Amino acid sequence: MRNVIIKSLFYGFFIFGVWAILLFSYHRNHGNNQANNIMKPESVWPLEATVHQQDTNDSEKILKSHLRAAKTFDEAESKEQITHFRLIRNINFSDSELLHGMSRYGFNVVVSRKLGKRRDVPDSRNTMCLNKQYPKYLPTASVVICFFNEEFNALFRVISSVMELTPHYILEEIILVDDKSEFDDLKEKLDYQLEVFRGHIKLIRNKKREGLIRAKMIGATLASGDVLVFLDSHCEVTRGWIEPLLFAISKDPKTVVFPVVDDIDHLTLEYIPIPVVRGAFDWSLQFKWDTVFSYEQEGPEGPTTPVRSPSMPGGIFAIHKHYFNEIGQYDKGMYHWGGENLELSLRIWMCGGQLLVIPCSRVGHISRMHFTDNFLMLKSMIYNNLRLVHVWLDEYKEVYFARNPGVKSVRYGNVSERVELRKQLGCKSFQWYLENVFPELENSMDNT
């Protein structure tokens, strides 16, 4: 009886929380329509041989930021909101399958199962992108997708969309890294279903849970393509998504790129295009999306012009494999997830590379709600951020600690290897980064 009462209370609070978020989201978006600014191996299994988480937790904030980024997008918002809330009204929030799926995966598994393993998503590119021509010979791509206890259909939609919408002469392989998932449908069932893609996929099963950061490095080590393209396990690529990324890297191997990340709503799984935004962060090292200055897209390429970005979201980006190795991959001393995107972003800019968002490349991403492992995620984020702070922020680490005094005495492991890497690469100072890449961050010091 006690368990029944606890379960009923959990579901009751869950439903209340979902509706509270929806109402808050609606009223806040509605009230900010005129705003102009916005402030995440046990075996290597090739299919030819046999039969096989930044992101971000602030999904609502990210979407609202996207919606406030441009008036032209706001003008279209009302129609999209009507469609969105019509879809929401069809959701049965007392459905135990929905509640269980939301707590386990962070999004609506009822809708995901109805969508199945493949669907068409909108082409959200600017019309000018459709007229762009790319060289026939581009670098080959190894697409790396890491997953842990991912919902089966969401994972398969990523794979299906990549296979269908990526030219096969470009796609070297898809590398799936299973970070010791526990769910049965990610084992024999996945093995069987992937047989349709025989010869194009490698599956790596880790012997123990490594965490997203190390899982990515394992996948990268086994890649044979020229370029590493990292994708989250709950996203969907769109038509023409990869050629702009590879073209930018072909012109400069020290250029790291990421697409415009459209939103896939966690409740309706509706695909919601967004305006072009860039990656940024604040003095608490919290990633966020930010507006793109109009002058950055006033050249002959107009709205298709690649845009300099101070940071990247981390789950979806492309980098030349040789350059990834040259600049030290990820910090293998980091735990699980969090902070690695900002650390790599700083390293790219401060050590001779550049980071660009490519407007003509679009990838949709499910903005999940998280109900489990919050303590582990917070612990990893703090630990990883401290490693970043002590290696890359120079004297500005005191600014970080002034805003986050509670973490100053927290241990962060040995960073001597990363400090030495910075010296070997001849990297510039964080002051240079503030002056030349992200002056808005320095200007915000007196306002935070």
N, C-alpha and C positions, 0 to 999 in steps of 0.2 A: 504493500500500500504506500509506504514511504517513497519508493522508487517512482511509482505512478505520479504521486504529487509533485516530486522534484521534476520529473519529465514534463508534466503539464505546465509548471511554472516556467521552465526553460523555454518551451514553445511560446507561452504567452508573452514573455519578455522579448523573445526573438521577433515575433510578429509586430509588437509595439515598436521595437527598435527599427525594423525595416520601414514601417510607415512613417516614423519620425524622420528618418533620413530622407525619404521621398518628399515629405512636406517641406522640410528644411531646404532641400535642393530646389524645389519648385519656387518657393518664395524668394530665396536668395538670387536665383537666376533671373526671376521676373523683376526684382527690384534693381538689378544691375545691368539692365539692357543697354543703358547709354554709356556704360563705362568703357574706356578706351584701353586701359592697361591691365596686365595680369601680374599681379603680384599675388623602377626594378629585372681495375676491371677484372670481373670474374671471367669473362669471356668476350672475345671479339667475334661477332657473328655476321659474316657477309652473306647476304641473301643468295648470292650465286652458289654458295656452298650447301646451304640447308634451308629448311622451311622456317620467323619472330614475331627564385624567386624575388624606391625607389621608386620599382615597378613601382608597381608602386602601390603602396597602401592607401595613399590619399586620392583614390580614384574619383571621388565626387569633386574634390577640390580641383583636380586636373581638368575634368570635363568642364567645370564652371569657368575655369581660367580660359580654356579653349573657346568657350561660347562668348566670352567677353573680349576676345582678342581683336575682333574687327566688326565694325557696324554692318558691313555687308552680310556677315554671317548671322548677326543678331536679327536682321530683317527676315531671314529665312527661318529663324529659330521657332517662331510661333507655329508654323505648319509642322515642323518636326516634333515640337512638344505635344501637339495634338495627337499625332501618330503614336508618339511614345506613351502617352498616358492612356490611349486606347488599348495599347498592348498590355499595359500594367493592369488595367481593369479586368483583363481576361485571366489574370494569374490568381490561382487559388492559394492564398497564403496560409490556409489551414492544412494544406496537403503535406502529410508527413514525409513523403518522398522529396518534396521541395525543401522542407526544413532540414532534413538530413543531408541533402546534397549541398545546400548552402553552407552548412557547418563544416562539411568535409572538403568541398572544393572551392567555396567562395563565390559560386555563381549558380544560375538556375539549370540544374541537370535535367529537369523535365523537358525544357525547351531544347537543350543540347541533344538529348536523345531523339527528339522529333526531327531535328535538323539532320542528324545522322553523320555520316563520314565525309560528306561532300556537299557544298552548296555554292551558289553564285553570290558574290558580293558586289556592291557598286564600284564603278570606276570613278574614283573621286579626284582624279588628276585635273589640273587646269587644262583647258582645251589646247593651249599652246604646247603642252607636253606631247600631245598626240602627233604633232608634226615633226617632232625631233627624230633625227636619224643617228644611229649609232654604228660604229665599225662592226664589220662581220666578225672580226677576230678580237675577242675580248679575253681577259684573264678567266681561267676556269674557277669555279666556286665549289667549295666544300661547305655545305650547310650543316651547322652543328646545332642540334636540339637536345637540351638536357631536360630530364623530367624526373619527378619523384611523386608518386601517388597522384598522377594527373588523371582527370576524367577521360575515359577512353575516346569518346567521340570528338572532344576538343583536340586531343592529341592527334587523332587521325585526320582531322580537318586541316591541321597545319601541314602534315605530310602530303595529303592529297592536293592541297593548293600549290605547294611547291612543285610537286611532280607535274601538275597540269599547266602551270603558268610560268615555268622556267624552261627556256630552250635547252634541249638535251645536250647540245654541243657545248653549252656553257656549264651545265650542272655536272660536276665531277662525281658527286656522291652526296647522299644525306647520311650524316652520322648521328645516330640516336644514342644518347648516354643515359641509361637507366641507373639512377643513383640509389639502387637497392630498394625499389618500390615494393610495397607490401600487398597491393591489391591483385587479386587473381586475374582480372581481365587484362592486366598489363604483362602477363606471362604467356601461357600457351595460346590464348585467344589472339593476342597481338602478333605472336609468331605466325599464326595461321593467316590472319588478315593481311599481313605485310607481304605475303607470298606474291601478291599481284604486282609488286614493285621489284621483283627478283632482279638482282644485278645492279641495283641503284642505291641500296641501303646497307649500311653497316650498323649493327647493334652492339653496344658495349654494355655489359652488366657489371657494375662495380661490386666487389666482394663485401664492402662496407659502405655506410653512408659517408660520402665525402663532402657534401655541401655543394651548392651551385658553382662557386668559384673554382674549386678544384676539379669538379666534374667537367667544366668547360675546358680546363687545361688538358684533361685526359682526352677529350674529343679532338682538341686542336693538335695534339701530338700525333694522332693517327690519321690526320687529314692529308690528302695528297693533292688537293687543288691549289691553285695560286693564291686564292683569296679565301679567308675564313669569313663566313656569314653566320652570325649567331642569331638564333630566333628563340623566343619563348615558346613553351609547350602549349600555350593557349592563345595563339594568334592565327591570322589568316592573311596570306599575301594576296596581292591584287595583280591585275594585268599590267605587264610592263614594269614590274617592281624592281627587277634585278639589274637590267641593263644600265640605268643611270648610275647605280652604285658602282658597278664594275668599271664603267667609263671614267668616272672621277678618279678612281684608284689607278687606272691605266695611265692617266696623265701625270700622276705623282704618287709613287708607292708609299710616300710618307703621309698621305692623306687618309684619314679615317672618316667614314661616312655612316650616316644612319638615315632612314626614311622618315617622312612625316608619319607619326603613329596615330592613326585614327582610333576612335574609341568603339569597342563592342560592349554594350551595356550589360552589366552582370545579371540584371533581372530579366530583360527581354531578349538579350543577345542580338539586339538591333545594331546594325552597322551604322555608325554615326561619323561622317566625315568632319574634319576639323580644319581650321585655317593653318597656315604655315606658322609654326612656333619654333623657338630654339630652346635648348636645355640650359638651365641655370641652377643656382643654389644660393642658400643664405649662409650666415655666419654660424649657424648650428649644423652646417653641412647637410641640410635637408634639400634634396633635389626638388626642382619645380620647373614648370614650363613658363616661358616668358615671351613677350611680344618680339616680333621682328621689326626692326626699324625700316620705315618706308624707303629710305634712301638705299638700302641694301638690295632692293629689287627694282631699281629705276634704270638699270642698264639695258642694253639691246636684248638681253634674254628675259627681261621683265620678271614676272612672277615665277619663272622657271629657274632663276639664278640660284645656284648653291649658296647657302648662308652660313657664315661663320657662327659656331656655337661654342660657348664657354664650357659646356659639359654635355654628356649624353645620358640617356636613361639607362643604358647598360644591357638590357635584355635583347635588344635588336640593333645590331650594327655590323658593319663590314670592315675588315682590315686585311691588308696584305699579309700572308703568312710569314714571309721573311721579316717584315717589319715588326710584326707581333713578337717574334722571337728576339729580334734585335733590341727592342726596348724593354725586354724582361717579362713578357707575358703578363700574368697577374701576380700580385703579391701572394705567394703560396702560404705565407704565415697568417693570412686572413682566415676567418671562420665563415663557413656556410654561405652567407649572403649579406649584402649591404655595404656601401661605401666603395666597393671595387670600381664602380662606374666613375665616381669622382676622382679616385686615385689615378685611374688610367687616363682620364681626361686631362688632368693636370700634367701628367707625365708626357702626354702627346704634345701639348702646347709648349711646355717649358723645355722640352728636349728636342725641338727642331721639327716637329710635325704640325699638322693642322687638323681640325675637327669640323666637319661640315654636315649640315642637314640638307638633304637633296629633295627639293619639292616635287620632282617628277617621280619619286618612288613613294609608294603608299603601302603600309601594312597595318591591318586592324589588330587590336589587342584587347583581350577581355580584362577589364579593370575589376579585379576580384576583391571581395570583402574577405578579411581574414578573421577567423574565430579561434584558431588553434596555434600553438607554438609561438604566441606573442612574446613570452618571456625570452625564449631562445632567440627570436629575431631581434629583440631589443638588445640583448647581451652581445650578439654578433655585430650589430650596427655600431654600438659604442666601442667595442674592441677594435673593429676595423677602422673606424673614423680616427681613433687615437693613433693608430699606425700611420695613417695618412698625415695627420697633424704634425707628428714628430719628424716626418721625413720631408714634407713638402711645404709647410707653411712658414718656415723660417721664424722671424720675429713676430709674425702675425698670429702665431699659435696663442699668444697672450690675449688676442682679441677673441679667439674661439673660447678660451677658458673663462674669460670675463662673462661670456654669455652662457657658459655651461660649467659653472664652478664645481658642480657635484661629481664631475668625472676626472678632475685633474689628478687625483691620486690613484685612479684605476690602472691596473696593469695592462700592458699592451704587447708583451713579448719582446723579442729581440729584433730590432730593425736595422742592425748594423749592415746586413747584406744589401738592404734596399738603399741605405745611405751611400754605400760604396757604389752601387749601380748608378745612382744619380751623379756621382763624381765621374765615373767612367763615360757616361753619356754626355758630359759637359753641359748639363742643364742650366737654364737661366734661373733667376730668383723668382720667388713668389711676387715680389714687388713688380718685376717685369710683367708677370702675368696680369696683375691688376691694372697696370698702365696700358698694356697693349691688347689685351683680350677681353677683360671683364672689369672695366673701370666703374661700372654701376655698383659692383660689390663694395669697392672702397668708398664710393660716395654714400653708401647706405650705413656706414659705420656710426654716424651720429643719429641715425633714425631707428636703430634696432636696440 
